[in-house]
Amino acid sequence: MRLLILGGTEFAGRAVAEAALARGWEVTVFHRGRHEAPPGTTELLGDRTEPNGLAALAEGGWDVVLDTWSAAPWVVRDSARLLADRVGRYVYVSSCSVYTWPVAVGYDESAPVVESSSDADGVPYAEAKRGGELAALDALGADRTLLVRLGLLLGPWENIGRLPWWLGRIARGGPVLAPGPGRTPLQFIDVRDFAEWTLSAAAAGLSGPYNLASEPAHTTMEELLTACVQVTGSGAELRWTEPGRILAAGVEPWSDLPIWVPRAEAADLHNAVYGLSVVRALGTGLRCRPAAETVADTWSWLQSVGGRAELRPDRPKVGLDPVVEAKLLGV
């Protein structure tokens, strides 16, 4: 199989590149040259946002193209139109953020989505992703377009900083503010499981939208943080604290305390992130590794890059102010 990745040097794109190479696929990555491409890939350089930025893609053909773009939809539009006659299938990595709020627990691919346009520019994340979906659909049609609507994505190469923040904080040891209740269910997908399912789905000729995450309640907040303590060997003390006290201190779920969303106190957000149905993907072979494996491998990767992950500059910073944590802990 010949795979073209628009991106391919960071997190989701890199995981797909690595997985495809392991399958013996021919992998081409088209990127801006800001990060090293995975060894074994063919590199094409260009900036999709610049005039004539797609020149390196003027020739060539591929069985599958994977696009991870998450900003202005017109960028996907121009790329998809250029490649439409020279690729077999267009895989657009979208997000469950495209669904309109509020969502009900167990929402599936038939749930309503936000309004957007493939010509849009400067729109919020949800509209950007939906516009990207429309751009791919407009250029290649529904039968040749696979829309991967990701839930929470974790694992090695993470450039958002959610799991790396927790690992770094817990590695420092001492008392750690642990947002309760510990039994709060979490639903996420390891980036490598996303990559394997996506490649298999594309090779099998699947099309249409698929929610992609683990099954609901794949793990809990307590299981995840306990795994962080174990793999770092820090001996950190998790001090479980009730949500009301944390929220009263002005701490924001999801951003100040990454991954954590209290089920009762922030029900709409919790339902959106941790309540999606993945029945359709499970029926096509999706398999998700244990959370402890994701934690351990992310920690190993962090150690290999000096203990600090390079973060995307276009995403908000995550993590709790140490002063706020100390005050809540009374230390």
matplotlib code that plots the C-alpha trace (Angstrom):
import matplotlib.pyplot as plt

x = [0.0, 1.2, 0.3, 0.6, 0.4, -0.3, 1.8, 3.3, 6.0, 4.0, 1.7, -1.2, 0.4, 3.7, 2.0, 0.3, 3.6, 5.4, 2.6, 2.4, 6.2, 5.9, 3.3, 5.7, 3.7, 5.4, 5.0, 5.4, 5.1, 4.3, 5.3, 6.8, 10.2, 9.8, 10.3, 12.2, 10.2, 10.2, 13.1, 12.1, 9.6, 9.9, 9.7, 8.0, 8.2, 5.7, 3.4, -0.2, -1.2, 1.2, 0.7, 1.9, 2.5, 1.2, 3.6, 5.5, 2.2, 1.6, 2.6, 2.3, -0.4, -1.3, -3.7, -4.5, -4.0, -4.3, -4.9, -4.7, -5.3, -7.2, -7.3, -8.9, -11.0, -10.0, -6.6, -8.1, -10.3, -7.4, -5.4, -8.3, -9.2, -5.6, -5.3, -8.8, -8.0, -4.7, -5.6, -7.9, -9.2, -9.0, -8.8, -9.6, -8.7, -11.6, -12.9, -15.9, -16.0, -18.0, -21.1, -23.5, -23.8, -25.3, -24.9, -26.5, -24.4, -23.9, -24.1, -23.1, -22.2, -25.8, -25.8, -26.3, -23.1, -22.2, -22.7, -19.6, -18.2, -15.2, -14.4, -14.2, -11.3, -10.6, -13.4, -13.5, -12.1, -15.4, -16.3, -12.8, -12.9, -16.4, -15.3, -12.4, -14.8, -17.0, -13.9, -12.9, -16.4, -16.9, -13.7, -13.8, -17.4, -18.8, -17.6, -14.0, -13.8, -13.2, -13.9, -12.1, -13.8, -11.4, -12.1, -9.4, -6.0, -3.1, 0.2, 3.8, 4.5, 1.7, 2.1, -0.9, 0.6, -2.2, -0.7, 2.9, 1.8, 0.5, 3.6, 5.8, 3.9, 3.8, 7.5, 8.3, 6.9, 5.3, 1.6, -0.3, -3.8, -5.8, -9.3, -12.0, -13.9, -11.3, -13.9, -14.7, -14.7, -12.4, -12.5, -9.6, -7.6, -3.9, -2.4, -1.0, -4.4, -5.8, -3.1, -3.6, -7.4, -7.2, -4.7, -6.8, -10.0, -8.5, -7.1, -10.5, -12.2, -14.3, -15.9, -18.1, -17.8, -16.4, -16.2, -12.8, -12.0, -11.9, -15.1, -16.7, -15.1, -11.9, -10.2, -10.8, -9.0, -7.7, -6.3, -4.7, -3.0, -1.9, -0.3, 1.6, 2.9, 4.0, 5.8, 7.7, 8.7, 8.3, 6.4, 4.1, 1.1, -2.2, -4.5, -8.0, -10.0, -13.8, -14.7, -16.7, -13.6, -11.4, -14.0, -14.6, -10.9, -11.3, -9.6, -10.8, -11.5, -9.8, -7.3, -5.9, -6.3, -5.9, -8.1, -10.2, -13.9, -16.2, -19.2, -21.8, -20.4, -19.6, -22.0, -22.2, -18.4, -18.1, -20.8, -19.0, -15.6, -16.3, -19.8, -19.4, -20.5, -17.8, -19.9, -19.4, -15.6, -15.6, -17.5, -14.8, -11.9, -11.0, -8.9, -7.5, -4.6, -4.8, -4.4, -1.4, 0.5, -0.3, 1.0, 4.2, 5.1, 4.4, 6.7, 9.4, 9.0, 9.2, 12.5, 13.9, 13.3, 14.7, 11.6, 9.8, 7.4, 7.5, 4.0, 2.0, 2.1, -1.5, -3.1, -3.7, -1.3, -2.5, -1.6, -2.3, -0.4, 1.8, 0.7, -3.0, -2.2, -0.2, -3.1, -5.6, -3.4, -2.6, 1.1]
y = [0.0, 3.5, 6.0, 9.8, 11.5, 15.3, 15.9, 12.7, 14.0, 14.6, 12.6, 11.1, 11.4, 10.0, 7.1, 6.2, 6.6, 4.2, 1.7, 1.8, 1.3, -1.7, -3.2, -2.7, 0.1, 2.8, 6.0, 9.5, 12.4, 15.9, 18.5, 21.9, 20.6, 21.7, 18.2, 15.2, 12.7, 9.0, 7.1, 5.1, 7.6, 9.6, 13.4, 16.1, 19.6, 22.4, 24.7, 24.2, 27.7, 29.5, 30.3, 27.4, 25.5, 22.3, 22.3, 19.2, 17.2, 18.2, 14.7, 11.2, 8.8, 6.9, 4.3, 6.3, 9.8, 10.7, 14.3, 15.5, 19.2, 20.9, 24.6, 26.5, 24.0, 25.6, 24.0, 20.6, 21.7, 22.7, 19.5, 17.2, 18.8, 18.5, 14.9, 13.7, 12.0, 10.5, 8.8, 5.9, 6.9, 10.1, 9.6, 12.7, 12.7, 14.5, 14.8, 14.1, 17.8, 18.1, 17.0, 19.7, 20.1, 18.9, 15.3, 12.3, 9.5, 6.9, 9.3, 7.7, 8.8, 9.7, 12.5, 16.1, 17.9, 21.6, 23.8, 24.6, 25.1, 23.8, 27.4, 28.5, 30.3, 31.4, 29.3, 27.5, 24.0, 22.1, 24.0, 23.6, 19.9, 19.7, 21.9, 19.6, 16.7, 18.5, 19.4, 15.8, 14.7, 17.4, 16.4, 12.6, 11.7, 9.7, 6.3, 7.3, 9.3, 7.9, 10.3, 9.3, 11.1, 10.8, 11.0, 11.7, 10.7, 9.7, 7.9, 8.4, 11.5, 13.4, 17.1, 18.5, 17.7, 16.0, 12.7, 14.1, 16.7, 14.2, 12.0, 15.0, 16.2, 12.8, 12.2, 15.2, 13.3, 14.5, 15.1, 15.4, 16.8, 14.0, 15.1, 12.8, 10.8, 8.2, 6.0, 8.7, 6.7, 7.6, 6.8, 7.4, 5.7, 5.1, 6.8, 3.5, 1.7, 4.6, 4.2, 0.4, 0.7, 3.5, 1.7, -1.5, 0.5, 2.3, -1.0, -2.6, 0.2, 1.5, 4.9, 7.3, 8.5, 6.4, 7.5, 6.2, 5.7, 2.9, 1.4, 3.6, 3.2, 1.8, 3.0, 5.4, 8.4, 6.4, 3.6, 6.1, 8.2, 5.1, 3.8, 7.1, 6.6, 3.1, 3.8, 6.9, 5.2, 8.5, 7.4, 10.3, 10.5, 10.9, 13.0, 12.5, 15.7, 16.2, 18.0, 20.8, 21.9, 21.9, 23.8, 26.4, 27.2, 28.2, 25.1, 24.3, 20.6, 19.3, 22.2, 23.0, 19.3, 17.5, 14.5, 15.0, 16.0, 15.5, 13.5, 15.3, 18.8, 19.1, 16.6, 18.1, 18.0, 14.6, 13.2, 14.7, 13.4, 10.1, 9.1, 8.3, 5.1, 3.2, 0.2, 0.8, 0.8, -2.2, -4.1, -3.4, -4.7, -1.9, -3.2, -1.0, -1.8, -1.5, 2.0, 0.9, 0.1, 3.5, 5.2, 3.1, 3.6, 7.3, 7.6, 5.6, 8.0, 11.0, 9.7, 9.2, 12.9, 14.3, 14.2, 17.1, 16.9, 19.5, 21.0, 22.4, 26.2, 26.5, 24.7, 26.2, 25.2, 22.6, 21.9, 23.2, 26.2, 24.8, 27.6, 26.7, 23.1, 23.8, 25.9, 23.2, 20.6, 22.8, 22.5]
z = [0.0, -0.8, 2.0, 1.9, 5.2, 5.3, 8.4, 9.7, 12.0, 15.2, 17.5, 15.5, 12.1, 13.4, 15.0, 11.7, 9.8, 12.2, 12.1, 8.3, 8.0, 10.3, 7.9, 5.0, 3.4, 1.3, 3.3, 2.1, 4.5, 3.3, 6.0, 6.7, 7.8, 11.4, 12.8, 11.6, 9.6, 10.8, 9.3, 6.3, 4.9, 1.8, 2.5, 0.5, 1.9, 1.7, 3.7, 2.8, 4.0, 1.6, -2.1, -4.2, -0.9, -2.4, -5.3, -4.0, -4.4, -8.0, -9.2, -7.7, -6.7, -3.5, -2.3, 0.8, 2.0, 5.7, 6.8, 10.4, 9.8, 12.6, 11.6, 8.6, 6.5, 3.2, 3.7, 3.6, 0.7, -1.5, -0.6, -1.2, -4.6, -5.7, -4.8, -5.6, -8.9, -7.7, -4.4, -3.7, -0.3, 1.8, 5.6, 7.5, 11.2, 12.8, 16.3, 18.4, 19.0, 15.8, 17.5, 18.8, 22.5, 24.7, 23.8, 25.5, 27.0, 24.3, 21.4, 18.1, 14.6, 13.9, 16.4, 15.1, 14.1, 14.0, 11.0, 9.0, 5.5, 3.6, 2.7, 6.3, 7.9, 11.5, 13.0, 16.4, 16.7, 16.3, 13.1, 11.8, 12.1, 10.6, 7.8, 7.1, 7.0, 4.4, 2.4, 2.0, 1.3, -1.4, -3.2, -3.1, -2.2, 0.6, -0.7, -0.8, 2.5, 5.9, 8.8, 12.1, 14.9, 17.7, 21.4, 23.9, 22.4, 24.6, 24.3, 23.1, 21.1, 22.8, 22.0, 23.9, 27.3, 29.2, 30.2, 30.1, 32.7, 35.1, 34.7, 35.2, 38.3, 39.9, 39.1, 41.3, 44.2, 47.5, 48.0, 44.7, 44.3, 43.0, 41.7, 42.9, 42.9, 42.0, 40.4, 37.7, 34.4, 31.6, 27.9, 25.6, 22.9, 22.7, 19.6, 18.4, 18.6, 16.6, 14.0, 13.7, 13.4, 10.9, 8.6, 8.7, 8.1, 5.1, 3.6, 4.0, 2.1, 5.0, 4.6, 6.5, 10.1, 13.0, 16.6, 17.8, 21.5, 24.0, 25.3, 28.0, 31.5, 29.9, 33.1, 36.0, 37.3, 40.2, 38.0, 35.6, 38.4, 40.3, 37.2, 36.9, 40.5, 39.7, 36.5, 37.8, 41.0, 42.8, 45.8, 45.3, 47.6, 45.8, 48.0, 46.7, 46.9, 46.4, 43.2, 44.9, 46.8, 43.7, 41.6, 44.4, 44.2, 40.5, 39.1, 35.6, 34.8, 31.6, 31.4, 34.9, 35.8, 32.4, 31.6, 34.7, 34.2, 37.2, 36.1, 38.2, 38.4, 34.7, 33.1, 29.6, 29.2, 30.8, 28.5, 25.4, 26.3, 28.1, 26.9, 23.2, 21.6, 19.7, 18.8, 15.1, 15.4, 17.7, 15.1, 12.6, 14.7, 17.1, 20.0, 22.8, 25.0, 28.9, 30.3, 32.3, 29.1, 27.7, 30.8, 31.0, 27.3, 27.5, 30.5, 28.6, 25.6, 27.9, 29.4, 25.9, 25.0, 28.2, 30.4, 28.7, 25.7, 23.0, 22.9, 20.1, 20.2, 18.9, 21.8, 25.3, 28.0, 30.4, 34.1, 37.5, 39.1, 41.9, 44.1, 43.7, 44.3, 47.5, 48.8, 48.2, 49.8, 52.8, 52.4]

ax = plt.figure().add_subplot(projection="3d")
ax.plot(x, y, z, "-o")
ax.set_aspect("equal")
plt.show()
